[in-house]
Amino acid sequence: MIHGPPEPEHPAALDHVALTCSGFDATKARCEELGIEYRVNDRQFGDLRQVFVLDPNDINLELNFPGD
């Protein structure tokens, strides 16, 4: 078993996880309240809005807010 971050020659098997969420504005406010860095996708795909954050293991979380 390998512990620690992946080395360049052994990249992580998981790049990101996409989740369907609700509460776009509340999620941004909570990230700000907790000091969590986040990125908002400034492109809109129909009624989809997105927030991206890193989890404690440096896995990208894609938070999708359809119709929110």
Disulfide bonds with the S-S distance in Angstrom:
none
